[in-house]
């Protein structure tokens, strides 16, 4: 590997990091079964989207969040719209962070809830946030947010779904600072 000069030196150990002077980047060092130094190419798989559309979320129905505003997606892994999803181009573990904020309403009473879940290949994965029993009739903005790690194979996809049961459709706040998703391979 250009930039790595002496693999016999003590600091070339499996799992450590080394500087590749040609690429100008830190790379993860691996040693094969014969003790030879190999360098794993780091897949920089990531996407970050937000929403300022004020999407309506129906009452008591899990709904895919359309994060329509691209912040970055260099590999075009995200499909926007009502069927928003991130599709893995590389197998591995991915860290998923998502958030939404519901527009202000006084309908968050004791038996009402807001939930945020990650779905993998259209199947409920993890519910990453749940807010309930607010018991307040004053106008409130409710945020649900969280993160988790998921394993995806090539072609597997993740979408983010939100749920609320205030008794009527409720919009998300029309501000991309509060409604976002970021996904990267770890």
C-alpha positions as CSV (number, residue, x, y, z in Angstrom):
1,X,0.0,0.0,0.0
2,X,1.5,3.3,-1.0
3,X,2.3,5.4,2.1
4,X,2.8,2.5,4.4
5,X,6.5,1.9,4.5
6,X,7.5,-0.9,6.9
7,X,4.9,-3.5,7.8
8,X,7.3,-5.2,10.2
9,X,7.2,-2.4,12.7
10,X,5.4,-2.8,16.0
11,X,2.6,-0.3,15.3
12,X,1.2,-2.4,12.3
13,X,-1.3,-4.4,14.3
14,X,-4.6,-5.8,13.3
15,X,-7.5,-3.4,13.9
16,X,-5.2,-0.3,14.4
17,X,-5.3,2.8,12.2
18,X,-2.5,3.9,9.9
19,X,-1.9,7.0,7.8
20,X,-1.9,6.5,4.0
21,X,0.2,9.4,2.8
22,X,-0.9,8.9,-0.9
23,X,-4.6,8.9,-0.2
24,X,-4.2,11.5,2.6
25,X,-6.4,9.6,4.9
26,X,-6.4,7.3,8.0
27,X,-7.1,3.7,7.1
28,X,-7.9,0.6,9.2
29,X,-5.1,-1.9,9.2
30,X,-5.8,-5.6,9.0
31,X,-3.5,-8.6,9.0
32,X,-4.4,-11.7,6.9
33,X,-3.9,-15.3,8.1
34,X,-0.3,-15.3,6.9
35,X,0.5,-12.2,8.9
36,X,0.7,-9.9,5.8
37,X,-0.5,-6.4,6.2
38,X,-3.6,-5.5,4.2
39,X,-5.6,-2.3,4.2
40,X,-9.3,-2.4,4.2
41,X,-11.0,0.2,2.0
42,X,-13.3,2.2,4.1
43,X,-16.7,2.5,2.5
44,X,-18.0,6.0,3.2
45,X,-21.7,5.2,2.9
46,X,-23.8,8.0,4.3
47,X,-27.0,10.0,3.7
48,X,-28.5,12.9,5.5
49,X,-32.0,14.3,4.7
50,X,-34.4,16.7,6.3
51,X,-38.0,17.9,5.9
52,X,-39.6,21.3,5.9
53,X,-42.8,20.3,4.1
54,X,-45.1,20.1,7.1
55,X,-46.2,16.6,6.2
56,X,-49.6,15.6,7.5
57,X,-49.6,12.4,9.6
58,X,-53.0,10.7,9.7
59,X,-54.5,9.7,13.1
60,X,-53.6,6.2,14.3
61,X,-51.7,5.1,11.2
62,X,-48.0,4.3,10.9
63,X,-46.8,6.7,8.1
64,X,-43.5,6.8,6.3
65,X,-41.8,10.2,6.8
66,X,-40.8,11.9,3.6
67,X,-37.6,13.6,4.3
68,X,-37.6,15.4,1.0
69,X,-34.6,17.8,1.4
70,X,-31.3,16.3,0.6
71,X,-28.4,17.5,2.7
72,X,-26.0,14.9,1.3
73,X,-26.4,11.5,-0.5
74,X,-23.3,11.1,-2.6
75,X,-24.2,7.5,-3.7
76,X,-27.9,8.2,-4.4
77,X,-29.1,5.7,-1.9
78,X,-32.3,7.5,-0.9
79,X,-35.6,7.4,-2.7
80,X,-37.8,10.4,-1.7
81,X,-41.6,10.7,-1.7
82,X,-44.4,8.7,0.0
83,X,-42.2,5.6,-0.2
84,X,-39.1,7.3,1.2
85,X,-36.3,4.8,1.9
86,X,-32.6,4.3,2.2
87,X,-31.3,1.3,0.3
88,X,-27.9,-0.2,1.3
89,X,-25.4,-0.6,-1.6
90,X,-22.9,-2.3,0.8
91,X,-23.6,-5.0,3.4
92,X,-22.9,-4.0,6.9
93,X,-24.1,-2.3,10.1
94,X,-25.6,1.1,9.8
95,X,-26.3,3.7,12.4
96,X,-29.7,5.4,11.9
97,X,-30.7,8.7,13.6
98,X,-34.1,10.2,13.0
99,X,-36.3,12.9,14.5
100,X,-39.7,14.7,13.8
101,X,-41.6,17.3,15.7
102,X,-45.4,17.5,15.5
103,X,-47.0,21.0,15.1
104,X,-48.5,22.5,18.2
105,X,-51.8,21.2,19.4
106,X,-53.7,21.0,22.7
107,X,-54.9,17.5,21.8
108,X,-52.0,15.7,23.6
109,X,-54.1,14.3,26.5
110,X,-53.5,11.4,28.9
111,X,-54.3,8.6,26.4
112,X,-52.6,10.1,23.3
113,X,-49.2,9.1,22.1
114,X,-46.5,9.8,19.5
115,X,-44.1,7.1,18.3
116,X,-41.1,6.8,15.9
117,X,-39.9,3.5,14.4
118,X,-37.4,2.2,12.0
119,X,-38.6,-0.3,9.5
120,X,-36.3,-2.7,7.7
121,X,-37.5,-4.1,4.4
122,X,-41.0,-2.9,5.2
123,X,-41.1,-4.7,8.6
124,X,-41.2,-3.0,11.9
125,X,-37.7,-3.0,13.3
126,X,-37.3,-0.9,16.5
127,X,-39.5,1.7,18.0
128,X,-36.9,4.3,18.9
129,X,-39.1,6.7,20.7
130,X,-42.5,6.8,22.4
131,X,-44.2,9.7,24.2
132,X,-47.5,9.3,26.0
133,X,-49.6,10.4,29.0
134,X,-48.9,14.1,28.4
135,X,-52.1,15.0,30.2
136,X,-51.9,18.7,29.2
137,X,-54.5,20.7,27.4
138,X,-52.0,23.6,26.6
139,X,-50.6,23.8,23.1
140,X,-47.6,21.5,22.9
141,X,-45.0,20.6,20.2
142,X,-44.1,16.9,20.7
143,X,-40.8,15.6,19.4
144,X,-40.0,11.9,18.9
145,X,-36.4,11.0,18.1
146,X,-33.8,8.4,18.5
147,X,-31.2,6.2,16.9
148,X,-30.2,2.6,16.6
149,X,-27.9,0.3,14.6
150,X,-29.2,-2.2,12.0
151,X,-27.6,-4.8,9.8
152,X,-28.4,-4.4,6.1
153,X,-27.5,-6.6,3.2
154,X,-27.0,-5.3,-0.3
155,X,-30.5,-4.1,-1.5
156,X,-32.0,-4.1,2.0
157,X,-33.8,-0.8,2.8
158,X,-34.7,1.3,5.9
159,X,-37.6,3.7,6.2
160,X,-38.7,5.9,9.1
161,X,-42.3,5.8,10.3
162,X,-44.2,8.0,12.7
163,X,-47.5,7.4,14.5
164,X,-49.8,9.7,16.5
165,X,-53.3,9.3,17.8
166,X,-54.5,12.7,18.8
167,X,-57.9,12.1,17.1
168,X,-57.2,13.8,13.8
169,X,-54.4,14.3,11.2
170,X,-51.5,16.3,12.6
171,X,-48.8,18.0,10.6
172,X,-45.1,17.9,11.3
173,X,-43.5,21.3,12.0
174,X,-42.5,22.8,8.6
175,X,-38.9,23.3,9.7
176,X,-36.0,21.1,8.6
177,X,-34.1,21.9,11.8
178,X,-36.5,19.5,13.6
179,X,-37.3,16.8,11.1
180,X,-34.2,14.9,9.9
181,X,-32.6,11.5,9.3
182,X,-28.9,10.6,9.1
183,X,-27.7,7.2,8.1
184,X,-24.1,6.0,7.9
185,X,-22.3,2.7,7.7
186,X,-20.3,1.8,10.8
